Amino acid sequence: LERKRRAVSRAGRILDVLEDVKIGLLSGEVTADDLERLKKAVRDERDATDDERLEGVLNEIETRAAVELAKLERANRAA
């Protein structure tokens, strides 16, 4: 039960960060810090899971965060 409670708490943290990133992307104001926070939250969750399906979702989130971070860095260099 305690393990499940911790997992729900970590998942809530990832969802909160995802919400911040979503708002930033929609408003055009996503920051590198937001994306780094998301990558860290995913890494932390990955360390605590052994579920293949969850690993797949975390991989997709991490990849998308890396893509958005690269796009942001490219835009900053061009500006």
Residue frames as a rotation matrix with the C-alpha (Angstrom) as fourth column:
LEU 1
0.568 0.823 0.000 0.00
0.823 -0.568 0.000 0.00
0.000 0.000 -1.000 0.00
GLU 2
0.457 -0.480 -0.749 2.83
0.144 -0.791 0.595 2.40
-0.878 -0.379 -0.292 0.86
ARG 3
-0.614 -0.706 0.353 4.57
0.424 0.083 0.902 1.64
-0.665 0.704 0.248 -2.44
LYS 4
-0.139 0.671 0.729 1.39
0.971 -0.053 0.234 2.44
0.195 0.740 -0.644 -4.33
ARG 5
0.753 0.417 -0.510 0.97
0.565 -0.807 0.175 5.69
-0.338 -0.419 -0.842 -2.38
ARG 6
-0.032 -0.860 -0.509 4.50
0.076 -0.510 0.857 6.79
-0.997 -0.012 0.082 -3.30
ALA 7
-0.673 -0.180 0.718 3.92
0.678 0.239 0.695 5.86
-0.297 0.954 -0.039 -6.95
VAL 8
0.349 0.878 0.327 0.75
0.926 -0.377 0.022 7.96
0.143 0.295 -0.945 -7.05
SER 9
0.641 -0.180 -0.746 2.62
0.263 -0.862 0.434 10.87
-0.721 -0.474 -0.505 -5.51
ARG 10
-0.472 -0.880 -0.048 5.41
0.179 -0.149 0.972 10.65
-0.863 0.450 0.228 -8.10
ALA 11
-0.431 0.404 0.807 2.88
0.902 0.179 0.392 10.34
0.014 0.897 -0.442 -10.92
GLY 12
0.669 0.700 -0.249 1.12
0.719 -0.694 -0.018 13.45
-0.185 -0.166 -0.968 -9.62
ARG 13
0.175 -0.710 -0.682 4.42
0.082 -0.680 0.729 15.31
-0.981 -0.183 -0.061 -9.71
ILE 14
-0.762 -0.442 0.472 4.99
0.459 0.144 0.877 14.34
-0.456 0.885 0.093 -13.35
LEU 15
-0.003 0.853 0.522 1.45
0.988 -0.077 0.131 15.38
0.152 0.517 -0.843 -14.26
ASP 16
0.665 0.190 -0.723 1.94
0.438 -0.882 0.172 18.76
-0.605 -0.431 -0.670 -12.57
VAL 17
-0.313 -0.862 -0.399 5.14
-0.010 -0.417 0.909 19.37
-0.950 0.289 0.122 -14.53
LEU 18
-0.659 0.146 0.738 3.47
0.735 0.335 0.589 18.20
-0.161 0.931 -0.328 -17.76
GLU 19
0.466 0.884 -0.019 0.67
0.875 -0.465 -0.134 20.70
-0.127 0.045 -0.991 -17.14
ASP 20
0.397 -0.412 -0.820 3.22
0.065 -0.878 0.474 23.51
-0.915 -0.242 -0.322 -16.72
VAL 21
-0.704 -0.691 0.163 4.96
0.160 0.070 0.985 22.48
-0.692 0.719 0.061 -19.94
LYS 22
-0.272 0.693 0.667 1.65
0.961 0.232 0.151 22.28
-0.050 0.682 -0.729 -21.80
ILE 23
0.711 0.537 -0.454 0.69
0.559 -0.823 -0.100 25.78
-0.428 -0.182 -0.885 -20.71
GLY 24
0.032 -0.808 -0.589 4.13
-0.102 -0.589 0.802 27.05
-0.994 0.034 -0.101 -21.66
LEU 25
-0.747 -0.298 0.594 3.98
0.489 0.360 0.795 25.45
-0.450 0.884 -0.123 -25.08
LEU 26
0.087 0.890 0.448 0.49
0.996 -0.081 -0.033 26.80
0.007 0.449 -0.894 -25.78
SER 27
0.837 0.229 -0.497 1.45
0.322 -0.940 0.108 30.30
-0.443 -0.251 -0.861 -24.66
GLY 28
0.689 -0.653 0.316 4.82
0.283 -0.159 -0.946 30.22
0.668 0.741 0.075 -26.41
GLU 29
0.389 -0.512 0.766 6.58
-0.765 -0.643 -0.041 30.71
0.514 -0.570 -0.641 -23.09
VAL 30
0.965 -0.128 -0.228 7.94
0.215 0.884 0.414 27.27
0.149 -0.449 0.881 -22.25
THR 31
0.539 -0.817 0.205 11.32
-0.842 -0.530 0.105 27.49
0.023 -0.229 -0.973 -20.56
ALA 32
-0.062 -0.682 -0.729 14.34
-0.400 0.686 -0.608 25.24
0.914 0.254 -0.315 -20.56
ASP 33
-0.790 -0.199 0.580 13.89
-0.608 0.132 -0.783 24.96
0.079 -0.971 -0.225 -16.78
ASP 34
0.203 0.943 0.263 10.36
-0.895 0.287 -0.340 23.56
-0.396 -0.167 0.903 -17.27
LEU 35
0.668 0.033 -0.744 11.66
-0.543 0.704 -0.457 20.95
0.509 0.709 0.488 -19.70
GLU 36
-0.446 -0.876 -0.185 14.61
-0.391 0.377 -0.840 20.05
0.805 -0.302 -0.511 -17.48
ARG 37
-0.508 0.365 0.780 12.23
-0.820 0.072 -0.567 19.66
-0.264 -0.928 0.263 -14.52
LEU 38
0.610 0.772 -0.180 10.13
-0.782 0.549 -0.296 17.30
-0.130 0.321 0.938 -16.63
LYS 39
0.297 -0.583 -0.756 13.16
-0.387 0.650 -0.653 15.24
0.873 0.487 -0.033 -17.64
LYS 40
-0.730 -0.578 0.364 14.23
-0.535 0.152 -0.831 15.01
0.425 -0.802 -0.420 -13.99
ALA 41
-0.091 0.791 0.606 10.76
-0.902 0.192 -0.386 13.93
-0.421 -0.581 0.696 -12.86
VAL 42
0.748 0.328 -0.577 10.75
-0.597 0.713 -0.368 11.20
0.291 0.620 0.729 -15.52
ARG 43
-0.163 -0.891 -0.425 14.24
-0.362 0.454 -0.814 10.02
0.918 0.021 -0.396 -14.52
ASP 44
-0.673 -0.056 0.737 13.19
-0.740 0.038 -0.672 9.86
0.009 -0.998 -0.067 -10.88
GLU 45
0.374 0.891 0.259 10.10
-0.839 0.444 -0.314 7.81
-0.394 -0.100 0.913 -11.75
ARG 46
0.528 -0.231 -0.817 12.07
-0.544 0.647 -0.534 5.50
0.653 0.726 0.216 -14.04
ASP 47
-0.559 -0.825 0.087 14.38
-0.553 0.292 -0.780 4.63
0.618 -0.484 -0.619 -11.12
ALA 48
-0.676 0.346 0.651 11.39
-0.612 0.228 -0.757 3.46
-0.411 -0.910 0.058 -9.08
THR 49
0.409 0.905 -0.116 9.47
-0.808 0.299 -0.508 1.38
-0.425 0.301 0.854 -11.62
ASP 50
-0.735 -0.563 0.378 9.68
-0.289 0.765 0.576 -2.06
-0.613 0.314 -0.725 -13.13
ASP 51
0.235 0.914 0.330 6.56
0.248 0.271 -0.930 -1.82
-0.940 0.300 -0.163 -15.31
GLU 52
-0.572 -0.521 0.634 7.23
0.694 0.105 0.712 -2.14
-0.438 0.847 0.301 -19.06
ARG 53
0.198 0.723 0.662 4.18
0.923 -0.366 0.124 -0.14
0.332 0.587 -0.739 -20.11
LEU 54
0.877 0.064 -0.475 5.06
0.306 -0.838 0.451 2.70
-0.369 -0.542 -0.755 -17.76
GLU 55
-0.133 -0.989 -0.059 8.63
0.380 -0.106 0.919 2.60
-0.915 0.100 0.390 -19.08
GLY 56
-0.357 0.068 0.932 7.22
0.934 0.009 0.357 3.09
0.016 0.998 -0.066 -22.60
VAL 57
0.711 0.670 0.216 5.20
0.646 -0.743 0.175 6.11
0.277 0.015 -0.961 -21.55
LEU 58
0.653 -0.538 -0.532 8.17
0.180 -0.573 0.800 7.57
-0.735 -0.618 -0.277 -19.71
ASN 59
-0.373 -0.795 0.477 10.33
0.680 0.115 0.724 7.04
-0.631 0.595 0.498 -22.79
GLU 60
0.025 0.477 0.878 7.83
0.928 -0.338 0.157 8.94
0.372 0.811 -0.451 -24.92
ILE 61
0.929 0.313 -0.200 7.64
0.370 -0.825 0.428 11.82
-0.031 -0.471 -0.881 -22.44
GLU 62
0.303 -0.902 -0.309 11.41
0.267 -0.231 0.936 12.01
-0.915 -0.366 0.171 -22.14
THR 63
-0.409 -0.419 0.811 11.86
0.871 0.087 0.484 11.98
-0.273 0.904 0.329 -25.93
ARG 64
0.411 0.657 0.632 9.27
0.784 -0.608 0.123 14.73
0.465 0.445 -0.765 -26.40
ALA 65
0.877 -0.146 -0.458 10.90
0.232 -0.707 0.668 16.85
-0.421 -0.692 -0.586 -23.69
ALA 66
-0.123 -0.990 0.070 14.28
0.481 0.002 0.877 16.44
-0.868 0.142 0.476 -25.40
VAL 67
-0.237 0.120 0.964 12.78
0.959 -0.132 0.252 17.45
0.157 0.984 -0.084 -28.77
GLU 68
0.768 0.599 0.225 11.13
0.544 -0.797 0.264 20.55
0.337 -0.081 -0.938 -27.28
LEU 69
0.610 -0.634 -0.475 14.33
0.238 -0.426 0.873 21.48
-0.756 -0.646 -0.109 -25.47
ALA 70
-0.392 -0.767 0.508 16.31
0.728 0.078 0.681 21.19
-0.562 0.637 0.528 -28.72
LYS 71
0.109 0.523 0.845 13.74
0.887 -0.435 0.155 23.34
0.449 0.733 -0.511 -30.54
LEU 72
0.935 0.240 -0.261 13.93
0.347 -0.774 0.529 25.95
-0.075 -0.585 -0.807 -27.78
GLU 73
0.201 -0.946 -0.253 17.72
0.338 -0.176 0.925 26.02
-0.919 -0.272 0.285 -27.87
ARG 74
-0.399 -0.304 0.865 17.69
0.905 0.018 0.424 26.32
-0.145 0.953 0.268 -31.66
ALA 75
0.512 0.678 0.527 15.22
0.713 -0.678 0.180 29.22
0.479 0.284 -0.831 -31.50
ASN 76
0.846 -0.242 -0.476 17.32
0.244 -0.618 0.747 30.96
-0.475 -0.748 -0.464 -28.85
ARG 77
-0.198 -0.969 0.145 20.46
0.568 0.007 0.823 30.65
-0.799 0.246 0.549 -30.98
ALA 78
-0.261 0.166 0.951 18.64
0.940 -0.181 0.290 32.05
0.221 0.969 -0.109 -34.02
ALA 79
0.735 0.678 0.013 17.33
0.648 -0.708 0.281 35.05
0.200 -0.198 -0.960 -32.07
